[in-house]
Amino acid sequence: MKTLRQVAEEQYTDDAPIKERLLELQLKLEAEEITEEEYAQEEADIIRQLREIQNHKRELAGAPPVETDRGLAFTAGETKASASVTLHQDSERKS
């Protein structure tokens, strides 16, 4: 019998629904239901979530977290996709 912790851990590390969101987002962009800017904002959030899950899985396995500039690759069914996001921080704060 699974413990509550095991069930919660499985749900937390299940990235399939997030990958599905990314594929749906790509379809919306192709259908011109959203703008490039909306796509970029939502995609960045999805990539962040996938990276958090990937790092949590690595932590559970005793491995170090993935470098943030390496990108992300995954397979959803027959579709393979990869993404790379580089975040830059301005050296000066804008008012």
C-alpha positions, 0 to 999 in steps of 0.5 A: 500500500502506498503511503500518502508521501509516495503518492504526493511525490509521484504527483509532484514529479509527474511532468506529463500534464505540464508537457501537455500544456506546452504542446497545447500552447504551441498549437495555440500559437500556430492557430494564431490564438495567442501572440508571440509575446503571450507564447514567450511568457507562458513558455518561460513559465512552463520551462521553469516548472519542467526544470523544477521537476527535473531538478527535484527528480535528480535530487531524489536520485542523489544527483546535482541539479541541472545547469540552468543554461543547458536547456530542456529536452523531453518526449511526449508520446511520439513528439520530441521537443527541446527548449532552451531559455537564457535569463539575463539580469540587468546590472542596473535597476530600472526605476 
